[in-house]
Amino acid sequence: MGTRRNGFSKRESCVLSVDVGTTSIRCHVYDKVAKIRGSCTKKVSLLYPEPGRVEMDPEELWQGFVSVVKGAVQDSGLEMSQMEAIGISTQRATFTTWDRNSGKTFHNFISWQDLRAAEMVRSWNNSCTMKLRQAVDEGTCLFGTIDTWLLYKLTKGLVHATDYSNASSTAIFDSYQMCWSGFLCSLLSLPLSIFPKVQNTSHNFGSSDPSIFGVPIPIMSVMADQQAAMFGECCFHTGDVKITMGTGTFMDINTGNKPHTSVAGTHTNTHTNKHTQTNTHTHTLYTNSCKINQFQILQTVTSQSRLFILYVHPPIYNSHSILVPVNQGYIC
């Protein structure tokens, strides 16, 4: 819910920004000076079918997405026709598969928190449902992270795409060759045809179908949430670091326009626009209930890095950082 904001010219135009997180979906309406004109938030329901397994209902997530967009526009006091564009950031690595023809999913979203991967890799053929294996063989299966699923739903099946930041978070994307890894796909018996086309982060992905919001709204960007957070924290230069806390704990370092192989357990992610490719390394802590000595976190930040915002407990202050106490957990 948000506070209704009134008194705006009906001629002005705004943009929609939607973030699909692990625990909530939120939408803001921004005007031309980046002021929030309306907001709406909806909780995400997580499913725990077995210990270590975390899922989300794709249809429920889609309905939640549509609901917060409509709610934010209503909260702004503006009309849907005044929305010039929509940008979407999503949690990374959460995925599902669906039928190319019917659009029906074969299973729930498997969350980035889910721990079944090791077991599935050891027994891949037994892990797939019969319908899924048949769809793969027949060429009707589509794979996608949350951004891909939302693009597919928004365009009524016309667009099967993602951006480099979301693709590189799957571990199936080759950040050196800038394409889906043929080697890994061959190893897992996955045809490349199931994967979405990878576009720049800032790209015209098409428009939402008019039946959804009443008018077509151009979809001008999709981006993985941690890379989006880096952009929001102005980590534009090589060596810049941001540490954020949410459901998980993430530390991201801007490593410049060339990917680097990590020997310290971090993962390389990429996002691009028309002119620039930027790579980041991510270190992830999957739960925010554990306690980490703040100095252990600080040791991971090199002397070449500039730390903009770091949340730890207890608070520590120096000339380069602002450390804010929180109840639990750390993002690194």
Solvent accessible surface area in square Angstrom, and as a share of the most:
residue,aa,sasa,rsa
1,M,201,0.90
2,G,37,0.36
3,T,103,0.60
4,R,134,0.49
5,R,70,0.25
6,N,104,0.53
7,G,83,0.80
8,F,52,0.22
9,S,55,0.36
10,K,116,0.49
11,R,218,0.80
12,E,43,0.19
13,S,24,0.16
14,C,1,0.00
15,V,56,0.32
16,L,2,0.01
17,S,47,0.30
18,V,2,0.01
19,D,38,0.20
20,V,0,0.00
21,G,14,0.14
22,T,12,0.07
23,T,73,0.43
24,S,18,0.11
25,I,3,0.01
26,R,102,0.37
27,C,0,0.00
28,H,48,0.21
29,V,0,0.00
30,Y,57,0.22
31,D,11,0.06
32,K,140,0.59
33,V,121,0.70
34,A,76,0.59
35,K,123,0.52
36,I,61,0.31
37,R,32,0.12
38,G,0,0.00
39,S,16,0.10
40,C,22,0.13
41,T,62,0.36
42,K,89,0.38
43,K,166,0.70
44,V,10,0.06
45,S,52,0.34
46,L,40,0.20
47,L,67,0.33
48,Y,145,0.55
49,P,75,0.47
50,E,91,0.41
51,P,138,0.87
52,G,34,0.33
53,R,60,0.22
54,V,13,0.07
55,E,23,0.10
56,M,2,0.01
57,D,53,0.27
58,P,6,0.04
59,E,82,0.37
60,E,81,0.36
61,L,7,0.03
62,W,21,0.07
63,Q,99,0.44
64,G,1,0.01
65,F,0,0.00
66,V,18,0.10
67,S,51,0.33
68,V,0,0.00
69,V,0,0.00
70,K,94,0.40
71,G,18,0.17
72,A,0,0.00
73,V,7,0.04
74,Q,129,0.57
75,D,13,0.07
76,S,0,0.00
77,G,16,0.15
78,L,9,0.04
79,E,93,0.42
80,M,30,0.13
81,S,80,0.52
82,Q,18,0.08
83,M,8,0.04
84,E,89,0.40
85,A,16,0.13
86,I,3,0.01
87,G,22,0.21
88,I,5,0.02
89,S,20,0.13
90,T,0,0.00
91,Q,2,0.01
92,R,25,0.09
93,A,36,0.28
94,T,0,0.00
95,F,54,0.23
96,T,0,0.00
97,T,10,0.06
98,W,0,0.00
99,D,28,0.14
100,R,100,0.37
101,N,118,0.61
102,S,69,0.45
103,G,16,0.15
104,K,151,0.64
105,T,44,0.26
106,F,44,0.18
107,H,48,0.22
108,N,45,0.23
109,F,0,0.00
110,I,16,0.08
111,S,5,0.03
112,W,36,0.12
113,Q,37,0.16
114,D,18,0.09
115,L,131,0.65
116,R,29,0.11
117,A,63,0.49
118,A,59,0.46
119,E,92,0.41
120,M,38,0.17
121,V,97,0.56
122,R,186,0.68
123,S,39,0.25
124,W,70,0.25
125,N,102,0.52
126,N,133,0.68
127,S,40,0.26
128,C,14,0.09
129,T,68,0.39
130,M,135,0.60
131,K,152,0.65
132,L,18,0.09
133,R,75,0.28
134,Q,98,0.43
135,A,6,0.04
136,V,29,0.17
137,D,121,0.63
138,E,108,0.48
139,G,35,0.33
140,T,24,0.14
141,C,1,0.01
142,L,3,0.01
143,F,19,0.08
144,G,0,0.00
145,T,5,0.03
146,I,0,0.00
147,D,0,0.00
148,T,0,0.00
149,W,5,0.02
150,L,0,0.00
151,L,0,0.00
152,Y,19,0.07
153,K,45,0.19
154,L,1,0.00
155,T,5,0.03
156,K,124,0.52
157,G,32,0.31
158,L,157,0.78
159,V,32,0.19
160,H,39,0.17
161,A,4,0.03
162,T,1,0.01
163,D,0,0.00
164,Y,36,0.14
165,S,0,0.00
166,N,1,0.00
167,A,1,0.01
168,S,1,0.01
169,S,14,0.09
170,T,24,0.14
171,A,61,0.48
172,I,26,0.13
173,F,15,0.06
174,D,42,0.22
175,S,10,0.06
176,Y,119,0.45
177,Q,130,0.58
178,M,51,0.23
179,C,62,0.37
180,W,30,0.11
181,S,15,0.10
182,G,40,0.38
183,F,149,0.62
184,L,57,0.28
185,C,3,0.02
186,S,88,0.57
187,L,119,0.59
188,L,45,0.22
189,S,81,0.53
190,L,23,0.11
191,P,47,0.29
192,L,96,0.48
193,S,69,0.44
194,I,6,0.03
195,F,14,0.06
196,P,4,0.02
197,K,135,0.57
198,V,26,0.15
199,Q,37,0.16
200,N,47,0.24
201,T,11,0.06
202,S,71,0.46
203,H,61,0.27
204,N,88,0.45
205,F,7,0.03
206,G,28,0.26
207,S,47,0.30
208,S,2,0.01
209,D,40,0.20
210,P,68,0.43
211,S,85,0.55
212,I,18,0.09
213,F,13,0.06
214,G,57,0.55
215,V,43,0.24
216,P,74,0.47
217,I,1,0.00
218,P,42,0.26
219,I,0,0.00
220,M,75,0.34
221,S,31,0.20
222,V,0,0.00
223,M,23,0.10
224,A,0,0.00
225,D,32,0.17
226,Q,18,0.08
227,Q,0,0.00
228,A,29,0.22
229,A,30,0.23
230,M,5,0.02
231,F,130,0.54
232,G,59,0.57
233,E,49,0.22
234,C,71,0.42
235,C,7,0.04
236,F,111,0.46
237,H,110,0.49
238,T,99,0.57
239,G,11,0.10
240,D,1,0.01
241,V,0,0.00
242,K,1,0.01
243,I,1,0.01
244,T,28,0.16
245,M,46,0.20
246,G,47,0.45
247,T,44,0.26
248,G,1,0.01
249,T,0,0.00
250,F,22,0.09
251,M,8,0.04
252,D,0,0.00
253,I,34,0.17
254,N,5,0.02
255,T,26,0.15
256,G,13,0.12
257,N,98,0.50
258,K,142,0.60
259,P,26,0.17
260,H,94,0.42
261,T,110,0.64
262,S,36,0.23
263,V,152,0.87
264,A,82,0.64
265,G,69,0.66
266,T,36,0.21
267,H,74,0.33
268,T,20,0.12
269,N,1,0.01
270,T,0,0.00
271,H,30,0.13
272,T,11,0.06
273,N,71,0.36
274,K,167,0.71
275,H,159,0.71
276,T,68,0.39
277,Q,46,0.20
278,T,26,0.15
279,N,0,0.00
280,T,0,0.00
281,H,15,0.07
282,T,7,0.04
283,H,71,0.32
284,T,37,0.21
285,L,38,0.19
286,Y,120,0.46
287,T,64,0.37
288,N,18,0.09
289,S,79,0.51
290,C,45,0.27
291,K,190,0.81
292,I,36,0.18
293,N,79,0.40
294,Q,25,0.11
295,F,111,0.46
296,Q,106,0.47
297,I,4,0.02
298,L,45,0.22
299,Q,148,0.66
300,T,62,0.36
301,V,27,0.15
302,T,73,0.43
303,S,108,0.70
304,Q,145,0.65
305,S,16,0.11
306,R,114,0.42
307,L,13,0.07
308,F,69,0.29
309,I,55,0.28
310,L,0,0.00
311,Y,69,0.26
312,V,0,0.00
313,H,96,0.43
314,P,67,0.42
315,P,56,0.35
316,I,43,0.22
317,Y,151,0.58
318,N,84,0.43
319,S,104,0.67
320,H,139,0.62
321,S,6,0.04
322,I,105,0.53
323,L,1,0.00
324,V,59,0.34
325,P,64,0.40
326,V,44,0.25
327,N,159,0.82
328,Q,116,0.51
329,G,3,0.03
330,Y,13,0.05
331,I,2,0.01
332,C,11,0.07
